[in-house]
């Protein structure tokens, strides 16, 4: 059985973070493992508290995982501090992990900041160069590229800038107030558009976490990056079309819609 490690924050309401990743990986019939970077008090209405894991304890979690059940792919989500980023980067570089999917979680869907301002430079310099692919949404891509995004041409330029910074592939996710749900994969100068169906479902809590975990799952199974993204988008569409409706805010996806 192939294995996938999620390095991310815990969502006590189960819709995003570690919990969404474990559900996604399991739905792909793979073995899920987790290293928790933070505990969060959140639900479908917002994030109400964050308790960051000590860097030393995160390092201990990673050592236990790699020393026993080595992951075939790694997904990285919420990492709120520079110290945690340094620990992850050091471990991944030492272990020589190739299939790393980095979701640069900066701001939650509800608008809460999840990455310290001073940690962004460390993320760019230490962690992003170790990734196979980086999956920013439009606001995150604007921060990482230093460029406003209003058009498809802006998406291409932002992806190119980010890719040149870290020498990794970049998947800029559409939506977030733009005209459609199309995503752009920029890899080694090649542009691949994934046309997305805009699904009328307000319950989108954890979509970014879920997409990156699905990409990591497909990479673990040996698919190319392009195919991994294509299959992951299909999975997201199915989870949205299932129209699960839980909570008083933007609810979670139905990760097990196909089971």
matplotlib code that plots the C-alpha trace (Angstrom):
import matplotlib.pyplot as plt

x = [0.0, 1.3, 1.6, 1.1, 2.1, 0.2, 2.1, -0.6, -2.8, -5.6, -9.2, -11.4, -14.5, -13.1, -13.5, -10.0, -6.4, -5.2, -8.7, -9.6, -6.2, -6.7, -10.2, -8.9, -6.0, -8.1, -10.7, -7.9, -7.3, -3.9, -2.4, -2.5, -0.1, 0.1, 2.4, 0.5, 1.9, -0.9, -4.1, -6.9, -10.3, -12.4, -15.7, -17.6, -18.0, -14.3, -11.0, -11.2, -7.9, -4.5, -2.0, 1.3, 3.2, 6.7, 9.3, 11.1, 7.9, 7.2, 10.7, 10.0, 6.8, 8.7, 11.5, 9.0, 7.3, 10.4, 12.2, 9.3, 6.8, 8.4, 5.9, 5.7, 4.5, 4.2, 1.5, 2.3, -0.5, -0.7, 2.7, 2.3, 5.9, 9.4, 10.7, 8.3, 9.1, 12.8, 12.2, 10.2, 12.7, 15.6, 13.9, 12.6, 16.1, 17.8, 15.4, 15.5, 11.7, 10.8, 7.0, 6.2, 3.0, 3.1, -0.2, 1.0, -1.9, -1.8, -5.4, -8.4, -11.6, -13.1, -10.3, -8.1, -4.3, -2.7, 0.9, 3.0, 4.1, 7.8, 7.5, 6.7, 10.4, 11.4, 8.7, 9.9, 13.6, 13.6, 10.5, 9.3, 12.5, 11.9, 8.4, 7.4, 4.4, 3.1, -0.7, -1.5, -5.0, -5.3, -4.6, -1.7, -0.2, -0.5, 1.6, 4.2, 4.6, 4.1, 1.7, -2.0, -4.1, -7.2, -6.8, -5.6, -2.5, -1.9, -2.2, 0.5, 2.9, 2.4, 2.9, 6.1, 7.5, 6.8, 8.2, 11.4, 11.8, 11.8, 12.4, 9.2, 6.0, 3.1, -0.6, -2.4, -6.0, -8.8, -12.0, -11.7, -13.7, -12.4, -14.5, -14.2, -12.7, -9.9, -6.5, -3.1, -0.2, 3.1, 5.9, 9.3, 8.0, 5.0, 1.5, -1.4, -4.9, -7.4, -10.9, -13.0, -16.8, -18.1, -20.4, -23.2, -22.3, -21.5, -19.9, -16.2, -14.5, -11.3, -11.2, -7.6, -6.5, -8.4, -7.1, -3.4, -3.9, -5.5, -2.6, -0.2, -2.2, -2.1, 1.7, 2.2, 0.4, 2.9, 0.9, 2.6, 2.0, -0.3, -2.5, -2.4, -3.8, -6.5, -7.6, -7.5, -9.8, -12.2, -12.2, -13.0, -15.8, -17.4, -17.0, -18.7, -21.5, -22.4, -23.9, -23.1, -24.6, -23.3, -22.8, -23.9, -21.2, -19.2, -19.5, -17.1, -17.0, -18.2, -14.8, -16.3, -18.9, -17.5, -17.4]
y = [0.0, 3.5, 6.0, 9.8, 12.1, 15.3, 18.0, 20.5, 22.0, 20.2, 21.3, 20.2, 20.5, 18.0, 20.0, 21.2, 20.6, 17.2, 15.8, 16.7, 15.3, 12.0, 11.6, 12.4, 10.1, 7.3, 7.9, 7.3, 3.9, 4.9, 4.9, 8.3, 9.7, 13.1, 15.4, 18.2, 21.7, 23.4, 22.8, 25.1, 26.0, 26.4, 25.5, 26.4, 30.0, 30.8, 30.2, 31.2, 30.0, 28.6, 26.8, 26.2, 23.0, 23.4, 23.0, 20.3, 18.3, 18.6, 17.3, 14.3, 13.5, 13.6, 11.4, 8.8, 8.7, 8.6, 6.1, 3.6, 4.1, 6.2, 8.2, 7.9, 11.5, 14.5, 17.2, 20.3, 22.6, 25.1, 26.0, 29.1, 29.9, 30.2, 27.7, 25.0, 25.7, 25.3, 21.9, 20.6, 21.8, 20.2, 16.9, 16.7, 17.7, 15.1, 12.4, 13.4, 13.4, 14.1, 14.2, 17.1, 19.1, 22.5, 24.3, 27.7, 28.3, 32.0, 33.0, 30.9, 30.9, 32.9, 35.5, 34.5, 34.9, 31.5, 32.3, 34.9, 37.7, 37.2, 33.5, 34.1, 34.8, 31.6, 29.6, 31.0, 30.4, 27.1, 25.1, 26.1, 24.9, 21.4, 21.1, 19.2, 21.5, 24.6, 25.2, 28.8, 30.3, 33.7, 35.8, 33.6, 33.8, 37.6, 37.6, 35.1, 36.9, 40.5, 40.9, 41.6, 39.0, 40.1, 38.2, 34.9, 36.7, 37.8, 34.2, 33.1, 35.9, 35.2, 31.4, 32.1, 34.5, 32.0, 29.1, 31.0, 31.8, 28.2, 26.1, 24.1, 23.7, 26.0, 25.4, 28.7, 27.9, 29.9, 31.0, 33.5, 36.2, 35.6, 34.7, 30.9, 27.9, 27.2, 26.3, 26.9, 24.5, 26.1, 23.6, 24.3, 27.0, 24.8, 26.2, 23.7, 24.9, 22.7, 23.9, 23.8, 23.5, 26.2, 24.3, 26.1, 25.0, 27.6, 24.8, 25.0, 24.7, 22.8, 22.7, 23.8, 21.2, 18.5, 19.4, 19.3, 16.1, 14.5, 15.6, 14.1, 10.9, 10.6, 11.3, 8.6, 6.2, 7.0, 9.3, 12.3, 15.7, 16.7, 13.6, 13.9, 17.4, 16.3, 13.5, 15.7, 18.3, 15.5, 14.4, 17.9, 18.3, 15.0, 16.1, 19.4, 17.9, 15.6, 18.8, 17.9, 20.6, 20.8, 23.7, 27.3, 28.7, 27.5, 23.8, 20.9, 18.6, 15.1, 13.4, 9.9, 10.6, 7.8, 5.1]
z = [0.0, -0.9, 1.9, 2.1, 4.9, 5.7, 7.5, 8.5, 11.2, 12.9, 12.2, 15.2, 13.0, 10.5, 7.3, 6.6, 7.5, 8.8, 9.0, 5.4, 4.3, 6.0, 4.6, 1.1, 1.2, 2.6, -0.1, -2.6, -0.9, 0.4, 3.9, 5.6, 8.2, 9.8, 11.6, 13.3, 13.1, 15.1, 16.9, 15.8, 17.3, 14.2, 12.6, 9.4, 10.6, 11.3, 13.1, 16.8, 18.1, 17.1, 19.3, 17.4, 17.9, 19.3, 16.6, 18.6, 18.9, 15.2, 14.5, 16.8, 14.9, 11.6, 12.9, 14.1, 10.7, 8.5, 10.8, 10.5, 7.6, 4.9, 2.9, -0.8, -1.1, 1.3, 1.4, 3.4, 4.5, 7.3, 8.8, 10.8, 12.0, 10.7, 13.2, 12.0, 8.4, 9.1, 10.8, 7.9, 5.3, 7.1, 7.4, 3.8, 2.4, 4.6, 3.5, -0.2, -0.6, -4.2, -4.4, -2.1, -2.6, -0.8, -0.2, 1.0, 3.5, 4.4, 5.1, 5.9, 3.8, 6.6, 6.5, 9.4, 8.9, 9.3, 8.3, 10.2, 8.0, 8.9, 8.0, 4.3, 3.4, 5.1, 3.3, -0.1, 0.6, 2.5, 1.8, -1.7, -3.4, -2.0, -3.5, -6.7, -7.0, -5.1, -5.1, -4.2, -4.6, -6.2, -3.0, -2.1, -5.6, -5.4, -2.2, -3.5, -6.8, -5.7, -8.6, -8.7, -10.5, -12.4, -15.7, -17.1, -18.3, -14.7, -13.6, -16.1, -15.0, -11.3, -11.9, -13.8, -11.2, -8.4, -10.3, -11.1, -7.4, -6.3, -9.5, -8.8, -10.7, -9.7, -9.8, -9.5, -8.5, -10.1, -8.4, -5.5, -7.2, -10.7, -13.7, -13.5, -11.7, -14.2, -12.8, -14.4, -14.0, -14.9, -15.1, -16.7, -18.9, -20.0, -19.4, -18.9, -18.2, -16.4, -17.1, -14.0, -13.7, -11.4, -9.1, -7.3, -3.8, -1.0, 1.1, 0.2, 3.6, 3.1, -0.8, -1.0, 1.6, -0.2, -3.6, -2.5, -0.6, -3.7, -5.9, -3.4, -3.4, -7.1, -7.2, -4.6, -6.9, -9.7, -11.9, -13.6, -12.2, -15.0, -14.6, -10.8, -11.0, -13.5, -11.3, -8.2, -9.8, -10.8, -7.2, -5.9, -8.4, -7.2, -3.5, -4.3, -6.4, -3.5, -1.8, 1.8, 4.0, 7.5, 9.9, 10.0, 7.7, 4.7, 5.3, 4.5, 1.4, 1.2, 1.0, 0.8, -1.9, -4.1, -1.3]

ax = plt.figure().add_subplot(projection="3d")
ax.plot(x, y, z, "-o")
ax.set_aspect("equal")
plt.show()
